[in-house]
Amino acid sequence: MRFVKFSFLILMATAVALLTGCCGNSNKKEQNSSLVHTLKKDQVKTEVAEFVYPLPTAFEVTQMLNRIGASYILSLSNPAENAEKYFTEKSRALNLGVYSADLSYASTYNQKQITIDYMNASNKLIEELDFSDAIDENLPEKIEKAENDKDQMIELITNTFYNTYEYLNKTNRGSVSVLVLAGSWVEALYIAMHISEDTYNNVEMVKIVMDQKEPLQKLMDLITEHTSSEAVAETGALLTPIHNLYQQLDEGSISQSQMEAIAAEVAQIRAEIVK
């Protein structure tokens, strides 16, 4: 999990500067000591926690799929043009999460035009959800310049995920951020489980599926914190069956019937989200 928030980096840079400054003269040392004391331990903890993206991003799943040689299948993604049909805050936020996973999937596989299509679909939903300020206004140009540099493209998009999450939580829209996370988690798992008809016989694919147990638990914990939102509560109810299936898994093992049950459940959840 990455900690790349700009404010957090400033905090760390400040701390380093204060520590290295202690090697100077006594006046500087006293001044720096005073500054150090302003960074109370609980303040530091609060700052760090505020900027932590709580789940692995969809990139972490799609990059694993790419590494093990799984093919890119466009039909697995929610069509970009479907962005036109989402009118509620709930459907827009959930499908912004879905599109973030589809965007990760396309850019990981270096699908340039498809990546742009999903970026445009995401931007539409972001504007309709009224948090365009979270996005770098020069992002489209930066992505266009980076279209031949997959690593740079991934970095730009990943930082956009982090910036969006931070912005929503700092502007008291945590419930929307949870919906986005839920949509992204569902879509990433859906892609992973339906990219091959023989998933269970691929050890790496099985591991990807099993490794989603902990992120799902973290997601459910976040949902519990925001159940005052009707949309979040409904999403929690939608995810409860798959959460129950994951809770039944023994540590480090999964049966074929359990894999099939999870695949069927995530497909049903995803269909409800993207409809």
Residue pairs with C-beta under 8 A, 6 or more apart in sequence:
1 52
1 53
1 55
1 56
2 53
2 57
2 158
2 162
3 48
3 51
3 52
3 53
4 158
4 159
4 162
5 51
5 162
5 163
5 166
7 47
7 51
8 47
8 48
8 51
11 44
11 47
11 48
14 39
15 39
18 32
18 35
18 36
18 39
21 28
21 29
21 32
22 29
22 32
22 33
24 32
50 166
50 169
50 170
51 162
51 166
53 161
53 162
53 165
54 165
54 181
54 218
54 219
54 222
55 181
55 184
55 185
55 215
55 218
55 219
56 215
57 100
57 104
57 158
57 161
57 184
58 100
58 101
58 103
58 104
58 105
58 184
58 185
58 187
58 188
59 104
59 108
59 154
59 157
59 158
61 101
61 104
61 188
61 189
61 191
61 192
61 208
61 212
62 101
62 104
62 105
62 108
62 109
62 188
62 191
63 108
64 204
64 208
65 105
65 108
65 191
65 192
65 195
65 208
66 108
66 109
68 202
68 204
68 205
70 195
70 196
70 205
71 195
72 105
72 106
72 109
72 111
73 195
74 111
74 114
76 105
76 190
76 191
76 194
76 195
77 102
77 105
77 106
77 114
77 118
77 187
77 191
78 95
78 98
78 99
78 102
78 187
78 274
80 99
80 102
80 114
80 117
80 118
80 120
80 121
81 121
82 95
82 121
82 274
83 95
83 99
83 121
83 122
83 124
83 125
84 124
86 92
86 95
86 125
86 128
88 231
89 129
89 176
89 231
90 179
90 231
90 234
90 235
91 273
92 125
92 128
92 129
93 125
93 129
93 176
93 179
93 180
93 183
93 231
94 179
94 180
94 182
94 183
94 235
94 273
95 125
95 183
95 273
95 274
96 122
96 125
96 126
96 129
96 180
96 183
97 179
97 180
97 181
97 182
97 183
97 184
97 185
97 186
97 187
98 183
98 184
98 186
98 187
98 270
98 273
98 274
99 118
99 121
99 122
99 125
100 122
100 161
100 180
100 183
100 184
100 187
101 183
101 184
101 187
101 188
101 191
102 118
102 187
103 115
103 118
103 119
103 122
103 157
104 154
104 157
104 188
105 188
105 191
106 114
106 115
106 117
106 118
107 115
107 150
107 153
107 154
107 157
108 150
108 154
110 150
112 147
115 143
115 147
115 153
116 143
116 144
116 147
119 139
119 140
119 143
119 157
123 132
123 135
123 140
126 132
126 134
126 135
126 164
129 176
131 164
131 167
131 168
131 171
131 173
131 176
133 167
134 163
134 164
134 166
134 167
134 168
135 160
135 163
135 164
136 142
136 160
136 163
139 156
139 160
142 156
143 153
143 156
143 157
146 152
146 153
146 156
147 153
164 177
164 180
165 177
165 180
165 181
168 174
168 176
168 177
168 180
169 177
174 225
174 226
175 226
175 228
175 229
175 231
175 232
178 219
178 222
178 223
178 225
178 226
178 229
178 232
178 235
179 231
179 232
179 235
181 219
181 222
182 219
182 223
182 235
182 239
183 273
185 212
185 215
185 216
185 219
186 239
186 266
186 269
186 270
186 273
187 270
189 209
189 212
189 262
189 266
190 266
190 267
190 270
192 199
192 205
192 208
192 209
193 199
193 209
193 259
193 262
193 263
193 266
193 267
194 263
194 267
195 205
196 202
196 205
199 205
199 206
199 209
199 259
199 263
200 206
200 256
200 259
200 260
206 254
206 259
209 254
209 259
209 262
210 249
210 252
210 253
210 254
212 246
213 246
213 249
216 239
216 242
216 243
216 246
217 243
217 246
219 239
220 236
220 239
220 243
223 232
223 233
223 235
223 236
223 239
224 236
226 232
227 233
227 236
238 269
238 272
238 273
239 269
241 265
241 269
242 262
242 265
242 266
242 269
245 258
245 261
245 262
245 265
246 262
248 258
249 258
